[in-house]
């Protein structure tokens, strides 16, 4: 099965050269993420990304064989950054706080609208089990559901969520709704109140799983 790493070219020369190559690829991905986030995938030329990093377009293609391969690397970077953000969520956060964080995460996404478009674009390819996107998204969903369920369980253990809360089911639903709303946001060309829709869903969930039935 093809992986994202397999689609990037690398040479195992001296350790110093290898380290430089790793650092260069990281800079390319970060520059591409910034360009894609603000200008969109289709409107961003590889030459502009290469210029941001201080290399030629040919030099960029030495590390990423095509714009599509770079796109997947950017999505992998986004998922990693997203996971780190959730991991930093206070361990003593109560259940409602975790649901509020779903809204905060959406607002973070809206600050980089191009990356929402990239997410929708690459998620369509994930249906193909032989694609690198499938592997990337399968891993992302597994990790995201597990982490959100773990945080919700802290709320159950602390008494801020009902003892009979199915944390995995709630986590899966919240992520599914969030991802589906991002697709609707793209289709509506940004006219959908994405953060408001996620907030409405999180509030509805809170009224179901909090002991006193109180919303956010």
C-alpha positions in Angstrom: 0.0 0.0 0.0 1.3 3.4 -0.9 2.1 5.8 2.0 2.7 9.5 2.2 6.3 8.9 3.1 6.8 6.6 0.2 5.7 9.4 -2.2 8.5 11.7 -1.1 11.9 11.1 -2.5 14.8 10.8 -0.1 18.5 9.9 -0.3 20.3 8.3 2.5 23.7 10.0 2.1 25.8 11.3 5.0 23.8 11.9 8.2 24.3 15.6 7.9 22.8 15.7 4.4 19.9 13.6 5.5 19.2 15.9 8.4 19.3 18.9 6.0 16.8 17.1 3.7 14.4 16.4 6.6 14.6 20.1 7.7 14.0 21.3 4.1 11.0 19.0 3.6 9.5 20.4 6.9 10.0 23.9 5.7 8.4 23.1 2.3 5.3 21.6 4.1 5.0 24.5 6.4 5.2 27.0 3.6 2.7 25.0 1.5 0.3 24.8 4.4 0.4 28.6 4.8 -0.1 29.2 1.1 -2.9 26.6 0.8 -4.6 28.0 3.9 -4.8 31.5 2.6 -4.9 31.2 -1.2 -6.4 27.7 -1.7 -4.8 24.6 -3.3 -5.8 25.3 -6.9 -4.7 29.0 -6.8 -1.3 28.2 -5.3 1.6 27.6 -7.7 4.5 25.3 -6.7 6.9 28.1 -7.8 5.5 30.4 -5.1 6.0 27.8 -2.4 9.5 27.1 -3.7 10.2 30.9 -3.6 9.0 31.1 0.0 11.5 28.4 1.0 14.4 29.9 -1.1 14.7 27.0 -3.6 13.7 26.4 -7.2 10.6 24.6 -8.3 12.9 21.7 -9.4 14.4 21.6 -5.9 10.9 21.4 -4.4 10.0 18.5 -6.8 13.1 16.7 -5.6 11.4 16.3 -2.2 7.8 16.0 -3.4 7.2 14.5 -6.8 4.0 16.4 -7.5 1.7 19.0 -6.1 -0.7 16.2 -5.1 2.0 14.5 -3.0 2.7 17.8 -1.3 -1.0 18.2 -0.6 -1.1 14.9 1.3 2.0 15.9 3.3 0.3 19.2 4.2 -2.8 17.3 5.4 -0.6 15.0 7.5 1.0 18.1 9.0 -2.5 19.5 9.7 -3.6 16.3 11.4 -0.5 16.2 13.6 -0.9 19.9 14.6 -4.6 19.2 15.4 -3.7 16.2 17.5 -1.1 18.2 19.4 -3.7 20.9 20.1 -6.2 18.4 21.6 -3.4 16.7 23.6 -2.7 20.1 25.2 -6.3 20.4 26.4 -6.2 20.6 30.2 -6.5 17.2 31.8 -8.9 18.6 34.4 -11.2 20.0 31.8 -14.8 18.9 32.5 -17.2 17.3 30.0 -18.8 20.5 28.8 -15.4 22.1 28.4 -14.4 19.3 26.0 -17.6 19.9 23.9 -16.8 23.7 23.9 -13.4 22.7 22.6 -15.1 21.3 19.5 -16.4 24.8 18.8 -12.9 26.3 19.5 -11.3 23.8 17.1 -13.8 24.8 14.4 -13.0 28.5 14.9 -9.3 27.6 14.5 -10.1 25.9 11.2 -12.0 28.9 10.0 -8.8 31.0 10.5 -7.3 28.9 7.8 -10.1 28.5 5.3 -7.9 27.0 2.6 -7.1 24.1 4.8 -10.8 23.3 5.1 -11.0 23.1 1.3 -7.9 20.8 1.3 -9.5 18.5 3.9 -12.7 18.1 1.8 -10.6 17.6 -1.3 -8.4 14.9 0.1 -11.1 13.2 2.1 -12.8 12.3 -1.2 -9.8 10.2 -2.2 -9.8 8.3 1.1 -12.6 6.0 -0.1 -10.0 4.2 -2.3 -8.4 1.7 0.0 -5.2 1.6 -2.1 -4.6 5.4 -1.8 -2.2 7.2 0.5 -5.2 9.4 1.5 -7.0 6.3 2.8 -4.2 5.3 5.1 -3.8 8.9 6.3 -7.5 9.5 7.0 -8.0 6.0 8.6 -5.2 6.8 11.1 -6.5 10.3 11.7 -10.1 9.1 12.5 -8.8 6.3 14.8 -6.6 8.8 16.7 -9.2 11.5 16.8 -12.0 9.3 18.1 -9.7 7.7 20.7 -8.5 11.1 22.0 -11.9 12.8 22.2 -13.4 9.7 23.8 -10.6 9.7 26.4 -11.2 13.4 27.2 -15.0 12.8 27.5 -14.3 9.8 29.8 -12.5 12.2 32.2 -15.8 14.1 32.4 -17.6 10.9 33.2 -15.0 10.1 35.9 -15.3 13.6 37.3 -19.1 13.5 37.5 -19.6 16.3 34.9 -21.0 13.8 32.4 -23.6 11.1 33.0 -22.1 7.7 34.0 -24.0 6.0 31.2 -22.4 8.2 28.5 -21.0 6.2 25.6 -17.9 8.3 25.1 -16.7 6.6 22.0 -20.1 7.0 20.3 -20.3 10.7 21.3 -16.8 11.3 20.0 -17.5 9.6 16.7 -20.7 11.6 16.3 -19.1 14.9 17.1 -16.3 14.3 14.6 -18.7 13.1 11.9 -20.9 16.2 12.3 -17.9 18.5 12.3 -16.4 16.9 9.2 -19.8 16.8 7.4 -20.4 20.5 8.2 -17.0 21.4 6.8 -18.1 19.8 3.5 -21.3 21.9 3.6 -19.3 25.0 4.3 -17.2 24.5 1.2 -20.2 23.8 -1.0 -21.9 26.9 0.4 -18.8 28.9 -0.5 -18.4 29.9 3.1 -21.9 31.2 3.7 -22.8 28.5 6.2 -22.2 29.5 9.8 -19.8 26.6 10.5 -18.9 27.5 14.0 -22.5 28.3 14.9 -23.7 24.9 13.5 -21.0 23.0 15.4 -21.9 25.0 18.6 -25.6 24.1 18.1 -24.7 20.4 17.9 -22.3 20.5 20.8 -25.0 22.2 22.9 -27.5 19.5 22.0 -25.1 16.8 23.0 -24.4 18.6 26.3 -28.1 18.6 27.1 -28.1 14.8 26.6 -25.0 13.8 28.5 -24.8 16.2 31.4 -26.4 15.1 34.7 -28.6 18.2 34.9 -29.4 18.3 31.2 -27.8 21.7 31.0 -26.4 22.9 27.6 -23.3 24.9 26.9 
